[in-house]
Every structure is written in C-alpha cells, then in structure tokens.
Amino acid sequence: MSFNARPMKYILGWLIAGTRGGVTRAEIIKTIHETPQNANQLAIALKVDYKTARYHLEVLEKNHIVTAVGDKYGATYFLTQAMEDNYGAFEEILKKIWKK
C-alpha cells in the first residue's frame, strides 16, 4: 500500500501512539514545527543521543512527516507540507494520548 493510500491521521496515530519511540517522535515534530533544526540541534534540545535523534528523523522522513534540506550531516529538517496541513490532527492525537 502506498503512502498516499493512508490518511495522514492514520500514519501519525501509528507513529506516535502505536510504536515505541512515539513520545520522542512527537517531541521532534513539535520542535521542528516551532523551529527547523538539524539532527545535532534536536538531540541537544530533546536531551537524547545523536544516533537516537537521527533514527527517529529517518523514520519520520520515510513516512513523509519531515523533509531534509542540505547535505547529510548539516541537513536542516522541516515538516512536510502534508504534515503542516495535518498539524491539527497531530495535536488531537497528542491530547488523546497524554490524557490517559
């Protein structure tokens, strides 16, 4: 099944609520929404290991949540337009998860 066959809300729900590391991915999305950053800046901001930040960025990029601009190590990450358009759905998912 292709990416376009799944609604963004479903993908976000799975990435945030349905898998290990969802909290870290949610924090990355929120941080990038405020200010685009590179992997090192995100690792420092979220107080996680650089490799952890890179792993979650790769997962988010593979699922069309973030996109990288620039070369490999200096790449700055931005939310994709699809993610920007569905940021409200992301916030709804967070409210449901963090209420529990």
Sine and cosine of phi, psi and omega as CSV:
sin_phi,cos_phi,sin_psi,cos_psi,sin_omega,cos_omega
0.00,0.00,0.73,-0.69,-0.05,-1.00
-0.99,0.15,0.23,-0.97,0.01,-1.00
-0.84,0.54,-0.69,0.72,-0.07,-1.00
-0.92,0.40,-0.30,0.95,-0.02,-1.00
-0.98,0.21,-0.29,0.96,-0.01,-1.00
-0.96,-0.29,0.75,-0.66,0.08,-1.00
-0.91,0.41,0.54,-0.84,-0.03,-1.00
-0.84,0.54,-0.59,0.81,-0.01,-1.00
-0.87,0.48,-0.64,0.77,0.03,-1.00
-0.90,0.43,-0.72,0.69,-0.02,-1.00
-0.89,0.46,-0.71,0.71,0.02,-1.00
-0.89,0.46,-0.68,0.74,0.03,-1.00
-0.86,0.51,-0.69,0.73,0.01,-1.00
-0.92,0.39,-0.71,0.70,-0.04,-1.00
-0.93,0.37,-0.52,0.85,-0.07,-1.00
-0.99,-0.11,-0.75,0.66,-0.10,-0.99
-0.99,-0.12,-0.41,0.91,-0.17,-0.99
-0.99,-0.16,-0.01,1.00,-0.05,-1.00
-0.68,-0.73,0.38,-0.93,0.12,-0.99
-0.90,0.44,0.56,-0.83,0.02,-1.00
1.00,0.03,0.04,1.00,-0.03,-1.00
-0.87,0.49,-0.60,0.80,0.01,-1.00
-0.90,0.43,-0.69,0.73,0.02,-1.00
-0.90,0.44,-0.68,0.74,0.03,-1.00
-0.90,0.44,-0.63,0.77,0.04,-1.00
-0.89,0.46,-0.67,0.74,0.02,-1.00
-0.90,0.44,-0.63,0.78,0.04,-1.00
-0.89,0.46,-0.73,0.69,0.00,-1.00
-0.86,0.50,-0.73,0.68,0.00,-1.00
-0.88,0.48,-0.68,0.74,-0.03,-1.00
-0.91,0.40,-0.71,0.70,0.01,-1.00
-0.92,0.39,-0.55,0.83,0.05,-1.00
-0.87,0.50,-0.65,0.76,0.01,-1.00
-0.96,0.30,-0.75,0.67,-0.04,-1.00
-0.49,-0.87,0.88,-0.47,0.08,-1.00
-0.85,0.53,0.65,-0.76,-0.07,-1.00
-0.58,-0.81,0.26,-0.97,0.11,-0.99
-1.00,-0.04,0.09,-1.00,-0.09,-1.00
-0.88,0.47,-0.63,0.78,-0.01,-1.00
-0.91,0.41,-0.69,0.72,0.03,-1.00
-0.88,0.48,-0.66,0.75,0.03,-1.00
-0.91,0.42,-0.68,0.74,0.01,-1.00
-0.86,0.51,-0.69,0.73,0.01,-1.00
-0.92,0.39,-0.73,0.68,-0.04,-1.00
-0.88,0.48,-0.62,0.78,-0.06,-1.00
-1.00,-0.08,-0.05,1.00,0.00,-1.00
0.84,0.55,0.75,0.66,0.08,-1.00
-0.82,-0.57,0.29,-0.96,0.06,-1.00
-0.90,0.44,0.54,-0.84,0.01,-1.00
-0.83,0.55,-0.68,0.73,0.00,-1.00
-0.90,0.44,-0.57,0.82,0.05,-1.00
-0.90,0.43,-0.72,0.70,0.03,-1.00
-0.87,0.49,-0.71,0.70,0.00,-1.00
-0.88,0.48,-0.68,0.73,-0.01,-1.00
-0.86,0.52,-0.77,0.64,-0.04,-1.00
-0.92,0.39,-0.57,0.82,0.08,-1.00
-0.90,0.44,-0.64,0.77,0.04,-1.00
-0.89,0.45,-0.68,0.74,0.04,-1.00
-0.89,0.46,-0.71,0.70,-0.01,-1.00
-0.92,0.40,-0.60,0.80,0.02,-1.00
-0.93,0.37,-0.67,0.74,0.02,-1.00
-0.86,0.50,-0.52,0.85,-0.03,-1.00
-0.99,-0.15,0.27,0.96,0.11,-0.99
0.89,0.46,0.57,0.82,0.06,-1.00
-1.00,-0.10,-0.66,0.75,0.05,-1.00
-0.83,-0.56,0.32,-0.95,0.08,-1.00
-0.69,-0.73,0.55,-0.83,-0.03,-1.00
-0.98,-0.22,0.64,-0.77,0.09,-1.00
-0.83,-0.55,0.84,-0.55,-0.01,-1.00
0.91,-0.42,-0.07,-1.00,-0.02,-1.00
-0.97,0.22,0.11,-0.99,-0.18,-0.98
-0.78,0.63,-0.85,0.53,-0.11,-0.99
-1.00,0.08,-0.42,0.91,0.01,-1.00
-0.99,-0.17,0.14,0.99,-0.07,-1.00
-0.87,0.48,0.70,-0.72,0.08,-1.00
-0.98,-0.19,0.70,-0.72,-0.06,-1.00
-0.98,-0.19,0.70,-0.71,0.04,-1.00
-0.81,-0.59,0.39,-0.92,0.16,-0.99
-0.96,0.28,0.60,-0.80,0.07,-1.00
-0.94,0.34,0.28,-0.96,0.03,-1.00
-0.89,0.47,-0.61,0.79,0.03,-1.00
-0.88,0.48,-0.64,0.77,0.02,-1.00
-0.94,0.35,-0.67,0.74,0.06,-1.00
-0.85,0.53,-0.68,0.74,-0.01,-1.00
-0.91,0.41,-0.42,0.91,-0.04,-1.00
-0.93,-0.36,0.34,0.94,-0.04,-1.00
-0.88,0.47,-0.54,0.84,0.05,-1.00
-0.88,0.47,-0.65,0.76,0.05,-1.00
-0.90,0.43,-0.62,0.78,0.06,-1.00
-0.87,0.50,-0.72,0.69,0.01,-1.00
-0.89,0.45,-0.60,0.80,0.06,-1.00
-0.89,0.46,-0.68,0.73,0.02,-1.00
-0.88,0.48,-0.70,0.72,0.01,-1.00
-0.88,0.48,-0.67,0.74,0.01,-1.00
-0.88,0.48,-0.68,0.74,-0.01,-1.00
-0.92,0.40,-0.67,0.74,-0.05,-1.00
-0.94,0.33,-0.73,0.68,-0.13,-0.99
-0.99,0.14,-0.09,1.00,0.13,-0.99
-0.96,0.27,-0.55,0.83,-0.11,-0.99
-0.92,0.38,0.00,0.00,0.00,0.00
